Amino acid sequence: MLEARRYLDGAQLTNPDTDRAAMLQYFEANADAVNAVLAKYPEQTAWLAHRKGTATGQSILDVHPYSPDHLLRDFEELAAVWLGQLEHKPRWIAGKTAEMINHVRNNLLHGAKAPDDAGDRELLERVNPILLGVLDARPRQAGRIR
């Protein structure tokens, strides 16, 4: 997150949702690199696109009532993009991928994911290569994805 926080201005750094904002801006600013990483992981994105939330059956992840209304629609569209049923611009795909990763992170850290649940473990195993791929795509000397 420290790398992503460089994309925020002073006012944004004081907001309560700083990590999410930083990740979204980082992914969107580096949309071409993020989409290149996604292209390297068709098995993971196809699995995620077919996945249904365990509690609600919603696309990719459960979206809880306190989440922003757009997340349910965004995850449905992201799944359709990953299945080749819908097209979106690279920046949109990168941003929604960041939203999905942030949602997994929130569920993991705030108790909605269980380490002894096989489905939760598989979700993390499918998301981790994508996140690590984005981090690995960052040139070491430049300090960020280009």
N, C-alpha and C positions, 0 to 999 in steps of 0.2 A: 504494500500500500504506500510506502514512503515514495517509491518511484512515481506512482500515480498522483500523489498529493502535489507534485510539482505543477500539475496542470490547473490547480485551483488558485484563485486570488484570495486576498486577505479576508474579504467578507465571506467567501465560501468556506474557508477553513473554520469559521466559528459556527457554522450550521450544525445541527445535531446529526445529520445524515452524511457527514463528510466522507467516510470511506466509500459509500455507494456512489456519491457524486464523483469522487476521484477516479473510481474504477470505470464508470461510464465515460467520463471524458477521456481517459487513457485509451480505452478500447475504441471509441469513436475517432479519436485523433489518429489512431494507427489502424484504421479499418482494413486497409489492404493487407497488412501483415497478419491481422487477426483472421481475415477470411482465407488467407493462404494456409494458416495453421488449421483452420476448420476443414479445408480441402484435404489435408493430410490424414484426417481422422473420420473417414466416411462411416466406419463401423460404429464409432461412438455417437456421431450425430444421428445416424439412422436409429440406433437403439433409443436415444433420447427422444427422437421424434415419435416413436411408437409407444414410449412409456406413458403411463397414466398415473396420476397421483394416487397414493395408497388410500387416502381417506375420502377423496371426492371423485376420483376418476377423471380429473381435468388433465389437459395436455401437459406433458413433461413433469410438472410439479403441482402439488396442491397449492392453491392460492387462497389464503385465509381471508375471512370477511374484513379484517382490518387492513389488508393490503390494498394498494391503489387499484381502482376498478379496471384500469387498462391492462394490468398484468395477465389476467386470464385471456383476454383477446390477443395480447402480444405473444404469449406462449403458444397459443393455438396457431398463430401465423408463423412463428418461428419453426414449429414442427412441420407445417406445410412447406416452408422454404427448404428445410433439410430433406424433405421427401421429394423435392422437385415439383411440387404442385403449385407453387406460388413463387414469384420473384420479388425481390426487394433490393434496394441499393446496398452496397457493401457497408456503409456507415450505419444503416438501420440494423442490419444483421449483426454487426459488431456490438452495437449498443444493446440489443435484445439478448445477445449471448452474455454480455456483462450483467444484465438484469438477472438472467437465469443463474449465473454463478453466484451473484450476490444473494439471491434467494436461497440457494443451497447453503451458502455460508451462514446466513441468518438462522435457517432451520437447524443447522449443525450446532451453532454456538448458543442458541436460545432454547434448545431442548426438544425440538420437533423431530430430530433424527436420533436413532439409537444405535450404538456400536454393535449390539448383538442382533440387529435386524438385517437379514440377508439382503433384502431389497434396498435398504439404505446404504449398505456397504457397496452393493453393485452400482448404485447411483454415483457414489463418490469415486469408484474405480473408473467409471465412464467419463466423469467430468475432469478428474485430475489430469489426464494426458492433454486435454485441451488447455487447461490453465498453465500447465508446465510448458506446453508448446508455445504459448504466448510469451511466457517469461524467457524461454530459450531463444525466441526469435529476436529478442532485444540484443543489438550489437553490444558487445562487452565494452568497447572503447567509447562509444558514443553515449552509453548509459540509457538508451531507450530504443524502442522499436522505431524504425523509419519506414 
